[in-house]
Amino acid sequence: MRPVKRPAFDPNRARGDTFAGGLFDSTPVRRTVVATGVTGTEPTIEKLATSESAAPLAATSSNATDSQLTSVVSNVARSELNAPHEFSVTEFSNLITRALEEGMRGNFRVQGEIANLSKRGHWYFSIKDAGALLSCVMWTSEAARVGFDVREGDAVVVTGKIGHFSAQGRTQLYVSKLEPQGVGALELRFQALVAQLRNLGYFRDERKKPLPAFARCVAVVTSATGAALQDVLTTAKQRCPAVRFIVVDVRVQGDGAAAEVARALRALDARRTQLGIDAVIVTRGGGSREDLWAFNERVVADAAFDMHVPLIAAIGHEVDTSVIELVADRRASTPTQAVMVLLPDMAAMVERAERIGRELRSTMRWSISQRRERLSSLQKHPALASPALRLARAREVLAALHSRKLAAHARWLTASRRELEQLGARLLAQTPAARAAGARATLAVLRPRMHRALTQLLSTRRLALDTLAHRLHCAGPESTLQRGYSIVTDASGTLIRSVHALSTGATIALQLSDGSARATINKVSPHSGNSAEIPLREETHDG
């Protein structure tokens, strides 16, 4: 194992570039100190609490007003100031408890984001916003009535009473009701980044690299003081003690942790050939969403995506999911599982190899024994004991084969001769003389049949023609005129079909069966259902 000491983090250098001076730049920087009574580059928690306005938590009360609160607290403070100014811890805690109970009676509704959630019977969690954090307790009976799955980062509205837990000196809200208000800010950032990276193809399975079958050198990016590193090294020692480890000490939470992790990943990937690195494990133990947030930053996702060495990510517990785990080539639920996924169990492999060796030896012994028995039986076979007997048997086999060959040849000759005869008969039937004789015989049979058919056809056609001629004669104009009808035309020869085409005094021509005549119209009477007479005056007759 080659531990690499973590230098001071420089935010100006943590942008994913190659380190100029070595694996890590050793330029010292000032660290931020956040502690009571210690001056640092950032305000302490106490300063933040006093410098911010009193409105970071949106709280409303149904039973207490600001004026009542000020009045009660002032009265309590004035009564206590008349007493000696020295208090025991218990007395001062009781003073705080009474002030809260008397000055902040009733239920308050507070909205914020869930953090540090623990569901072990009673629920212990915090709600927070950008400026403050409030501890909360929800008893099991109250928590059983919550109608949704509460998770880290959820934006909620809690209803409860304020109280002071003297044993731990903590002011907290005793929650009786918890309602969802949508997804918290961190969760929204997480979902937005996941959606963006998914569209860019960071999570595609086809781009993920396979893990090495037998890794000889593994780099671990984690905190050197964390329990995750000890889990990795202990498990590796148990499974495969011959593997060499390079430990890169980085911050795993807090400001600058994401950039420091990204720098470490890029540095290891750039020196992968020089250091002989086969795989990289980035890991840390469990924590809240805020503690794990460094591994949800885009700079870490980009560094993981650009790596050429297989990357295994094991961040937090199994229920925690971080962006780097989605980008990595393999996700592990715990640091121990990361090692188990990457490194084979040498003890198990040795035991398996020994078991396979025993099975092979047993199989070989059995196979040799079987072959020895077979060889012994063959040596005792009569054919092997007497060469003359073997030769006689070979001669018998050869004679049998010769007989079978002769019989098969004879059958073939017979079949060929029969087929040749059939072909000759078919060929004789196809000669010109034979075909002509067949045609003459067919013609002699067909000639009388054809004569009878033609005679019958002519008779049938003649009868049909006579019938049609008679029908045509009956339907002709001459036959109609002979029955007393006439054809009427006007002076121009136009056929008259209706009395409406006639007028008084008009001259018409009449065509009769035996001649024609001209007539003058004296009167026109349209047909009214009865026979109407049309008086005519005959002028001429054509005979």
Secondary structure per residue as TSV (DSSP state, phi and psi in degrees):
chain	resnum	aa	ss	phi	psi
A	1	M	-	360.0	135.2
A	2	R	E	-119.9	90.0
A	3	P	E	-69.6	139.6
A	4	V	E	-113.6	119.8
A	5	K	-	-69.7	137.3
A	6	R	-	-79.8	124.0
A	7	P	-	-80.2	174.9
A	8	A	-	-64.0	141.4
A	9	F	-	-80.0	129.7
A	10	D	-	-112.2	108.3
A	11	P	T	-64.1	-22.0
A	12	N	T	-73.6	-19.3
A	13	R	T	-102.6	-14.5
A	14	A	T	-84.1	65.1
A	15	R	T	-123.0	16.7
A	16	G	T	88.2	6.2
A	17	D	-	-82.4	164.6
A	18	T	-	-69.9	138.2
A	19	F	-	-75.0	136.5
A	20	A	S	-76.9	-42.4
A	21	G	S	-93.6	-7.2
A	22	G	S	161.7	-158.6
A	23	L	S	-62.3	-37.4
A	24	F	S	-137.7	146.0
A	25	D	-	-78.1	135.5
A	26	S	-	-96.5	15.5
A	27	T	-	-66.4	122.5
A	28	P	-	-75.2	148.9
A	29	V	-	-133.7	162.2
A	30	R	-	-79.6	134.2
A	31	R	-	-92.3	146.9
A	32	T	-	-77.6	131.7
A	33	V	-	-112.2	121.6
A	34	V	-	-119.6	96.6
A	35	A	-	-157.7	156.1
A	36	T	T	-67.7	125.9
A	37	G	T	80.1	6.1
A	38	V	-	-114.4	130.7
A	39	T	-	-86.5	129.6
A	40	G	-	-135.5	-169.9
A	41	T	S	-79.4	-10.9
A	42	E	S	-127.1	155.0
A	43	P	-	-65.5	147.7
A	44	T	-	-74.8	172.1
A	45	I	H	-60.7	-40.0
A	46	E	H	-64.4	-40.6
A	47	K	H	-65.7	-40.8
A	48	L	H	-60.7	-40.4
A	49	A	H	-66.1	-33.9
A	50	T	H	-89.6	-26.3
A	51	S	H	-82.5	-27.0
A	52	E	S	-78.1	156.7
A	53	S	-	-71.7	169.9
A	54	A	S	-82.8	12.2
A	55	A	-	-106.9	13.1
A	56	P	S	-64.2	-31.5
A	57	L	S	-103.7	121.4
A	58	A	E	-78.9	98.6
A	59	A	E	-116.7	139.3
A	60	T	E	-133.7	146.3
A	61	S	E	-123.1	141.3
A	62	S	S	-89.8	-14.5
A	63	N	S	-122.3	-7.9
A	64	A	-	-133.4	144.1
A	65	T	-	-115.3	166.6
A	66	D	H	-62.8	-37.5
A	67	S	H	-68.2	-39.2
A	68	Q	H	-64.2	-42.5
A	69	L	H	-61.0	-45.2
A	70	T	H	-64.3	-39.9
A	71	S	H	-66.4	-45.4
A	72	V	H	-66.2	-46.5
A	73	V	H	-61.6	-38.8
A	74	S	H	-64.7	-41.7
A	75	N	H	-63.6	-43.5
A	76	V	H	-63.5	-43.8
A	77	A	H	-64.3	-39.7
A	78	R	H	-67.2	-40.0
A	79	S	H	-66.6	-33.5
A	80	E	H	-78.1	-27.6
A	81	L	H	-70.8	-24.1
A	82	N	T	-70.2	-23.0
A	83	A	S	-83.8	175.1
A	84	P	-	-58.7	149.8
A	85	H	S	-85.4	0.7
A	86	E	-	-99.5	131.8
A	87	F	-	-126.2	148.2
A	88	S	-	-78.6	166.8
A	89	V	H	-61.2	-42.5
A	90	T	H	-63.1	-43.1
A	91	E	H	-63.6	-42.8
A	92	F	H	-68.3	-36.3
A	93	S	H	-64.7	-39.8
A	94	N	H	-63.7	-36.9
A	95	L	H	-60.7	-43.7
A	96	I	H	-64.4	-42.4
A	97	T	H	-61.3	-45.3
A	98	R	H	-65.5	-38.9
A	99	A	H	-62.9	-40.9
A	100	L	H	-70.3	-42.7
A	101	E	H	-65.9	-38.8
A	102	E	H	-86.1	-30.5
A	103	G	H	-94.6	-19.2
A	104	M	S	-130.7	59.0
A	105	R	-	-76.9	160.7
A	106	G	S	87.0	-179.0
A	107	N	-	-92.0	146.5
A	108	F	E	-122.2	145.1
A	109	R	E	-108.4	121.4
A	110	V	E	-126.2	132.2
A	111	Q	E	-109.6	142.0
A	112	G	E	-176.6	-167.5
A	113	E	E	-111.1	134.4
A	114	I	E	-66.3	135.2
A	115	A	E	-146.6	153.3
A	116	N	E	55.0	45.1
A	117	L	E	-77.3	131.9
A	118	S	E	-134.6	121.5
A	119	K	E	-112.5	79.9
A	120	R	S	-121.3	79.2
A	121	G	S	78.9	-95.5
A	122	H	S	-72.6	154.7
A	123	W	E	-99.0	127.9
A	124	Y	E	-119.8	124.7
A	125	F	E	-157.7	178.6
A	126	S	E	-128.7	152.2
A	127	I	E	-118.8	144.6
A	128	K	E	-147.8	163.5
A	129	D	-	-138.1	-159.2
A	130	A	S	-67.6	-20.1
A	131	G	S	-118.0	-11.5
A	132	A	-	-157.3	167.3
A	133	L	E	-138.9	136.2
A	134	L	E	-126.9	126.3
A	135	S	E	-74.3	144.5
A	136	C	E	-136.7	149.5
A	137	V	E	-130.6	136.7
A	138	M	E	-133.4	116.9
A	139	W	-	-67.5	160.0
A	140	T	H	-58.5	-41.1
A	141	S	H	-63.4	-36.1
A	142	E	H	-75.7	-39.6
A	143	A	H	-65.1	-29.5
A	144	A	T	-64.9	-20.3
A	145	R	T	-90.6	-1.2
A	146	V	-	-71.4	126.8
A	147	G	-	-94.3	16.9
A	148	F	S	-149.0	166.2
A	149	D	-	-82.4	108.2
A	150	V	-	-83.6	129.6
A	151	R	-	-133.3	165.2
A	152	E	T	-58.0	137.6
A	153	G	T	88.4	-8.0
A	154	D	E	-67.8	137.0
A	155	A	E	-86.5	122.6
A	156	V	E	-134.9	167.2
A	157	V	E	-120.3	120.6
A	158	V	E	-107.6	145.2
A	159	T	E	-121.1	129.6
A	160	G	E	-178.4	-175.6
A	161	K	E	-109.0	144.4
A	162	I	E	-83.1	143.3
A	163	G	E	-152.5	170.0
A	164	H	E	-123.3	121.0
A	165	F	E	-90.6	98.7
A	166	S	T	-64.6	-34.9
A	167	A	T	-60.0	-30.6
A	168	Q	T	-116.0	3.1
A	169	G	T	61.1	41.6
A	170	R	E	-126.5	130.5
A	171	T	E	-90.1	128.1
A	172	Q	E	-145.7	163.0
A	173	L	E	-101.0	124.7
A	174	Y	E	-90.3	102.8
A	175	V	E	-83.2	132.1
A	176	S	E	-109.9	-15.7
A	177	K	E	-148.6	138.5
A	178	L	E	-134.3	123.2
A	179	E	E	-124.0	145.4
A	180	P	E	-77.9	147.9
A	181	Q	E	-127.7	23.1
A	182	G	E	100.5	-169.7
A	183	V	E	-89.4	140.5
A	184	G	-	-69.3	170.4
A	185	A	H	-62.3	-43.9
A	186	L	H	-64.5	-40.0
A	187	E	H	-65.5	-38.0
A	188	L	H	-63.3	-42.6
A	189	R	H	-61.8	-41.9
A	190	F	H	-62.0	-48.3
A	191	Q	H	-64.8	-38.6
A	192	A	H	-64.3	-43.3
A	193	L	H	-67.3	-40.2
A	194	V	H	-61.8	-43.4
A	195	A	H	-63.7	-40.5
A	196	Q	H	-64.8	-46.1
A	197	L	H	-68.7	-33.2
A	198	R	H	-64.6	-40.4
A	199	N	H	-65.9	-29.6
A	200	L	T	-82.5	-5.1
A	201	G	T	85.6	18.4
A	202	Y	T	-68.1	-24.5
A	203	F	T	-103.6	6.6
A	204	R	-	-63.5	136.1
A	205	D	G	-67.7	-32.0
A	206	E	G	-69.1	-19.0
A	207	R	G	-90.8	-9.0
A	208	K	-	-80.2	136.6
A	209	K	-	-88.2	145.1
A	210	P	-	-73.1	151.2
A	211	L	-	-77.6	148.9
A	212	P	-	-66.6	146.3
A	213	A	S	-67.2	-41.8
A	214	F	S	-137.0	97.4
A	215	A	-	-78.6	134.5
A	216	R	S	-103.7	-25.5
A	217	C	E	-139.2	125.8
A	218	V	E	-125.8	131.5
A	219	A	E	-98.4	137.4
A	220	V	E	-119.8	121.1
A	221	V	E	-104.5	108.4
A	222	T	E	-168.0	-178.3
A	223	S	-	-81.7	131.7
A	224	A	T	-67.3	-19.6
A	225	T	T	-100.2	1.3
A	226	G	S	-86.3	160.9
A	227	A	H	-72.1	-22.0
A	228	A	H	-62.5	-40.7
A	229	L	H	-64.0	-42.0
A	230	Q	H	-63.8	-38.2
A	231	D	H	-62.5	-42.1
A	232	V	H	-63.5	-49.8
A	233	L	H	-68.1	-39.6
A	234	T	H	-64.2	-46.1
A	235	T	H	-64.6	-40.1
A	236	A	H	-64.9	-38.5
A	237	K	H	-64.8	-36.0
A	238	Q	H	-73.6	-36.9
A	239	R	H	-89.7	-44.7
A	240	C	-	-150.9	80.5
A	241	P	T	-66.6	-14.9
A	242	A	T	-79.7	-9.9
A	243	V	-	-74.3	138.1
A	244	R	E	-93.5	136.6
A	245	F	E	-116.3	139.9
A	246	I	E	-115.4	113.7
A	247	V	E	-98.7	122.0
A	248	V	E	-106.1	112.5
A	249	D	E	-81.5	116.8
A	250	V	-	-134.4	160.5
A	251	R	-	-76.1	139.4
A	252	V	-	-112.9	4.3
A	253	Q	S	-160.0	160.1
A	254	G	S	95.9	178.4
A	255	D	T	-63.0	134.4
A	256	G	T	82.4	-5.6
A	257	A	H	-66.3	-40.4
A	258	A	H	-62.5	-45.9
A	259	A	H	-64.3	-36.5
A	260	E	H	-68.2	-40.0
A	261	V	H	-64.4	-42.0
A	262	A	H	-63.2	-41.2
A	263	R	H	-62.4	-41.5
A	264	A	H	-64.2	-43.0
A	265	L	H	-63.3	-44.0
A	266	R	H	-67.5	-36.6
A	267	A	H	-66.3	-43.2
A	268	L	H	-64.9	-39.6
A	269	D	H	-67.6	-36.5
A	270	A	H	-68.5	-31.3
A	271	R	T	-104.3	21.0
A	272	R	H	-61.8	-39.4
A	273	T	H	-72.7	-42.4
A	274	Q	H	-63.2	-41.0
A	275	L	H	-89.2	-9.8
A	276	G	T	69.0	37.3
A	277	I	-	-80.9	128.7
A	278	D	-	-96.8	-26.8
A	279	A	E	-161.2	160.2
A	280	V	E	-127.8	134.7
A	281	I	E	-113.8	124.2
A	282	V	E	-112.4	126.0
A	283	T	E	-152.9	161.2
A	284	R	E	-163.2	165.1
A	285	G	-	-77.8	-174.2
A	286	G	-	-73.5	168.9
A	287	G	-	172.6	-177.4
A	288	S	-	-75.7	172.6
A	289	R	T	-58.9	-37.1
A	290	E	T	-66.9	-39.8
A	291	D	T	-64.8	-34.1
A	292	L	T	-91.7	2.2
A	293	W	G	-67.0	-24.2
A	294	A	G	-57.5	-28.0
A	295	F	G	-90.9	8.8
A	296	N	G	-111.4	12.0
A	297	E	S	-88.9	150.9
A	298	R	H	-63.5	-35.2
A	299	V	H	-63.4	-36.0
A	300	V	H	-71.3	-40.9
A	301	A	H	-62.4	-41.2
A	302	D	H	-64.0	-42.8
A	303	A	H	-63.7	-41.1
A	304	A	H	-66.6	-37.9
A	305	F	H	-67.3	-34.1
A	306	D	T	-83.3	-4.2
A	307	M	-	-71.8	143.5
A	308	H	S	-97.5	-13.4
A	309	V	S	-95.8	139.6
A	310	P	-	-55.4	134.6
A	311	L	E	-119.5	131.7
A	312	I	E	-115.6	129.6
A	313	A	E	-116.1	130.2
A	314	A	E	-135.9	92.6
A	315	I	E	-114.0	122.1
A	316	G	S	70.7	-149.4
A	317	H	S	-96.7	-179.4
A	318	E	T	-64.6	-31.5
A	319	V	T	-76.8	-15.0
A	320	D	-	-85.6	138.3
A	321	T	-	-130.2	125.1
A	322	S	-	-116.7	164.1
A	323	V	H	-64.4	-40.8
A	324	I	H	-64.0	-30.0
A	325	E	H	-68.3	-32.8
A	326	L	H	-73.4	-31.6
A	327	V	H	-83.1	-32.1
A	328	A	S	-61.2	160.3
A	329	D	S	-69.5	-26.4
A	330	R	E	-149.8	138.5
A	331	R	E	-105.8	137.8
A	332	A	-	-123.1	143.5
A	333	S	S	-74.0	-28.6
A	334	T	S	-140.8	162.7
A	335	P	H	-58.3	-37.8
A	336	T	H	-62.7	-43.2
A	337	Q	H	-65.8	-32.5
A	338	A	H	-59.1	-43.1
A	339	V	H	-68.3	-40.2
A	340	M	H	-65.0	-34.0
A	341	V	H	-70.2	-37.9
A	342	L	H	-85.2	-44.0
A	343	L	S	-105.7	136.0
A	344	P	-	-75.0	154.6
A	345	D	-	-81.6	104.2
A	346	M	H	-62.4	-38.5
A	347	A	H	-62.4	-43.4
A	348	A	H	-66.2	-37.6
A	349	M	H	-66.3	-40.5
A	350	V	H	-63.9	-43.8
A	351	E	H	-62.5	-40.4
A	352	R	H	-66.2	-41.5
A	353	A	H	-62.3	-41.3
A	354	E	H	-64.7	-39.9
A	355	R	H	-65.1	-42.3
A	356	I	H	-64.0	-38.7
A	357	G	H	-62.1	-42.5
A	358	R	H	-63.4	-42.0
A	359	E	H	-64.6	-39.6
A	360	L	H	-64.7	-42.9
A	361	R	H	-63.0	-41.9
A	362	S	H	-63.6	-42.0
A	363	T	H	-64.6	-41.3
A	364	M	H	-65.0	-41.3
A	365	R	H	-62.7	-43.0
A	366	W	H	-63.9	-42.8
A	367	S	H	-63.8	-42.8
A	368	I	H	-63.5	-40.6
A	369	S	H	-62.7	-42.5
A	370	Q	H	-63.2	-42.2
A	371	R	H	-69.3	-34.2
A	372	R	H	-64.2	-43.4
A	373	E	H	-62.3	-40.9
A	374	R	H	-64.1	-43.2
A	375	L	H	-62.8	-40.2
A	376	S	H	-63.9	-42.2
A	377	S	H	-67.0	-35.6
A	378	L	H	-68.5	-37.6
A	379	Q	H	-64.1	-30.0
A	380	K	T	-86.1	-2.6
A	381	H	S	-69.4	139.1
A	382	P	H	-59.5	-35.5
A	383	A	H	-62.7	-33.3
A	384	L	H	-82.0	-27.3
A	385	A	H	-72.9	-31.8
A	386	S	-	-126.4	110.6
A	387	P	H	-62.8	-35.4
A	388	A	H	-62.9	-39.5
A	389	L	H	-65.2	-39.9
A	390	R	H	-62.5	-41.0
A	391	L	H	-65.4	-40.8
A	392	A	H	-63.9	-41.6
A	393	R	H	-65.2	-38.0
A	394	A	H	-64.1	-39.2
A	395	R	H	-64.0	-40.5
A	396	E	H	-61.4	-44.2
A	397	V	H	-62.6	-42.7
A	398	L	H	-63.6	-41.1
A	399	A	H	-64.4	-41.7
A	400	A	H	-63.0	-42.1
A	401	L	H	-64.1	-38.9
A	402	H	H	-64.7	-41.4
A	403	S	H	-63.6	-43.7
A	404	R	H	-62.9	-36.5
A	405	K	H	-65.7	-44.7
A	406	L	H	-63.7	-42.8
A	407	A	H	-63.7	-41.8
A	408	A	H	-64.1	-38.8
A	409	H	H	-66.2	-40.0
A	410	A	H	-64.3	-42.8
A	411	R	H	-62.0	-38.0
A	412	W	H	-66.2	-41.3
A	413	L	H	-63.0	-42.8
A	414	T	H	-62.3	-46.1
A	415	A	H	-63.9	-39.3
A	416	S	H	-66.1	-40.3
A	417	R	H	-64.6	-42.3
A	418	R	H	-63.8	-42.2
A	419	E	H	-65.1	-37.4
A	420	L	H	-65.3	-39.5
A	421	E	H	-63.8	-42.4
A	422	Q	H	-63.1	-40.5
A	423	L	H	-66.0	-37.2
A	424	G	H	-63.6	-42.4
A	425	A	H	-63.0	-41.6
A	426	R	H	-65.9	-35.7
A	427	L	H	-68.6	-40.5
A	428	L	H	-62.2	-36.9
A	429	A	H	-68.6	-15.5
A	430	Q	T	-101.4	11.0
A	431	T	S	-73.1	157.0
A	432	P	H	-60.0	-41.0
A	433	A	H	-63.2	-42.7
A	434	A	H	-66.4	-40.2
A	435	R	H	-67.2	-38.4
A	436	A	H	-65.7	-42.3
A	437	A	H	-61.5	-41.0
A	438	G	H	-64.9	-39.0
A	439	A	H	-66.3	-39.9
A	440	R	H	-63.7	-39.8
A	441	A	H	-65.1	-41.3
A	442	T	H	-65.0	-40.2
A	443	L	H	-65.2	-39.5
A	444	A	H	-63.0	-32.6
A	445	V	H	-77.8	-37.4
A	446	L	H	-81.4	-24.1
A	447	R	H	-61.5	-54.2
A	448	P	H	-62.5	-35.6
A	449	R	H	-63.7	-39.9
A	450	M	H	-68.5	-38.6
A	451	H	H	-62.4	-47.1
A	452	R	H	-61.1	-41.0
A	453	A	H	-65.9	-40.0
A	454	L	H	-67.8	-41.4
A	455	T	H	-60.9	-45.9
A	456	Q	H	-64.4	-38.9
A	457	L	H	-66.2	-42.2
A	458	L	H	-65.3	-39.9
A	459	S	H	-63.0	-43.9
A	460	T	H	-64.5	-42.5
A	461	R	H	-67.9	-36.7
A	462	R	H	-65.6	-42.5
A	463	L	H	-62.5	-42.2
A	464	A	H	-65.0	-37.4
A	465	L	H	-67.0	-41.1
A	466	D	H	-62.0	-42.0
A	467	T	H	-62.3	-44.1
A	468	L	H	-66.2	-37.4
A	469	A	H	-64.5	-42.6
A	470	H	H	-62.6	-45.0
A	471	R	H	-64.4	-35.1
A	472	L	H	-69.8	-38.6
A	473	H	H	-65.0	-43.2
A	474	C	H	-63.6	-32.5
A	475	A	H	-88.1	-3.3
A	476	G	S	-75.5	164.5
A	477	P	H	-67.6	-34.2
A	478	E	H	-60.8	-45.5
A	479	S	H	-63.2	-39.0
A	480	T	H	-65.8	-41.2
A	481	L	H	-66.8	-34.6
A	482	Q	H	-66.0	-22.5
A	483	R	T	-84.6	8.7
A	484	G	T	104.1	2.1
A	485	Y	-	-87.8	162.7
A	486	S	-	-138.8	162.4
A	487	I	E	-109.6	124.7
A	488	V	E	-109.0	128.5
A	489	T	E	-131.1	159.2
A	490	D	E	-85.8	-172.6
A	491	A	T	-62.4	-28.4
A	492	S	T	-88.1	-2.5
A	493	G	-	93.0	7.8
A	494	T	-	-79.3	132.5
A	495	L	B	-66.4	133.0
A	496	I	-	-104.7	121.9
A	497	R	-	-110.9	-9.6
A	498	S	S	-145.5	151.1
A	499	V	G	-67.2	-18.4
A	500	H	G	-71.6	-12.2
A	501	A	G	-90.0	0.0
A	502	L	-	-105.4	156.0
A	503	S	-	-142.1	154.9
A	504	T	T	-63.0	132.4
A	505	G	T	89.8	-7.2
A	506	A	-	-73.8	150.2
A	507	T	E	-100.3	134.3
A	508	I	E	-128.2	159.9
A	509	A	E	-114.0	137.9
A	510	L	E	-116.6	126.3
A	511	Q	E	-104.9	116.8
A	512	L	E	-109.7	176.9
A	513	S	T	-67.8	-27.9
A	514	D	T	-120.0	12.7
A	515	G	E	165.7	-165.6
A	516	S	E	-136.6	164.4
A	517	A	E	-152.5	159.1
A	518	R	E	-113.6	145.9
A	519	A	E	-143.2	156.3
A	520	T	E	-113.8	137.5
A	521	I	E	-81.0	122.2
A	522	N	-	-95.5	-31.1
A	523	K	-	-154.6	141.1
A	524	V	-	-116.3	121.5
A	525	S	-	-123.3	106.4
A	526	P	-	-60.6	152.0
A	527	H	-	-69.3	127.9
A	528	S	-	-121.0	24.6
A	529	G	S	106.5	-29.2
A	530	N	S	-105.4	163.1
A	531	S	-	-65.8	127.6
A	532	A	-	-108.9	137.5
A	533	E	-	-97.8	138.7
A	534	I	-	-113.7	107.0
A	535	P	-	-63.3	130.5
A	536	L	E	-122.3	151.4
A	537	R	E	-120.1	114.3
A	538	E	E	-76.4	134.8
A	539	E	E	-110.5	-52.2
A	540	T	E	-139.0	161.1
A	541	H	E	-130.2	134.2
A	542	D	E	-108.9	116.6
A	543	G	-	-110.0	360.0
